[in-house]
Amino acid sequence: QEFIRNTIKYLRKYKFDGLDIDWEYPEIDKDRRIFSLLIRDYRLAFQKESLLTNRTRLLLTAAVAAYRPKIEISYNIKEISPFLDYINLMAYDYHGSFMQIYIYY
C-alpha cells in the first residue's frame, strides 16, 4: 500500500494523468494472481484519492501481450479489465521466437 501511495504522490507532483503497468509477463499462477491484485489495488487507491482530494481520478492502463496463447497464460482478463481504463496490446512484438509459424505480409 505504501508503494501505491508513493506512486500517487509522484504522479500528482509531476502532473501525470495516470499510470501504465507493463509487467512482462506474469506467467506462473502466483504472479498472475499478484498482477490482478496489483491492478485492483491501484484502481481502488486512485478512486479513493480522487474522492478525498476532489481531483480527477488518475487513469490506470496495462500493456499486455498481443499473442493470444501468451495472454491466456499471463493474465486473467476477466479479473483485470473492470479496473483498467485501457488495455494496450503490445503488437510491436506480436511475432517472435516463441512462435512456430511466421506469416509475412
N, C-alpha and C positions, 0 to 999 in steps of 0.2 A: 504493500500500500504506500509506503514511503517513496518507493521508486515512481509510482504513478503520480503522487503529489508533486514530486520534484519535476517530473515531466511537464505537468500542467503549469507550474511556475515558469519553467523555461519557455514553453510555448507562448505564454502570455507576455513575458518580458520582451521577447524578440518578435512579437506581433505575428506569429504563425497562426494560421486558421485551423490547424488540425495536425493529425499525426498519421503517417502511413507506416504500417508494420510489415516488414519484409523478412519473414523467417523462412530460410531455405534449408531444409524442408523438415517439418516435424513428422517424421515417418514412423517412429515407434509409438505404440499406443499411449504411453505416459506423456510423451512430448505433444502428441496430437491433442490430448486432453488439456494439458497445460496451456497450449495455444488458445484453445476455446475459452478457457477460464480467463486468460490474459485479455482477450478481446472483450469479453463480458465485463470484466472489472474496469477496464479503461472506459468503456461506454457509460457504465453507471457512474463512475467518478466524473466524467465530462458533464453528464446531466446534472449531477449534484452541484458541481462548481458553477454551472450556468445559473441554476436556480438561486444559489446563495449570493452570487455576485451581480445578478441581473444582466449578464453578458450573453452574447450569442454563444451557443454550445459549440465547442470545438468539434471539428469533423474527425471521424475515425474511418480509415480505409486500410485495406490489406492488399499487398501484392502477392498473388498466388500463381502457381504453375498453370500453364495453359494445356498441358498434356493430360488428358482425362485419367489414364491409369495413375499418374503421379498425384493428381487431385484426390482421387479416391483413397489412396493410402496416406495422404498427408493432412487432409483437412476434413472436418465434419461440417460440411456446408450448411446443413440444417441448423446446427448449433451457432455458427458464427454469423450467418447472413442477417439475422434480425438486429444485430448490434453494429453492423457496418453501414456506413453511408454509401460506400462504393467498394466494389471488389475489382481490382485491376489485374487483368490476365497478363502474365509476362510472356507475351507471344514472341518476343525477340529471341527467345531460346526454345522455341517450340520444337525444333529438331536438334538432336544431339546424339552423343554416343550411347545414350540409353535406349535409342530406337533401333529396331531391327531392319526396318524398311525406310528408305528415303524416297521422297517424291520431289521432283524438280519441276519448276514452272518456267 
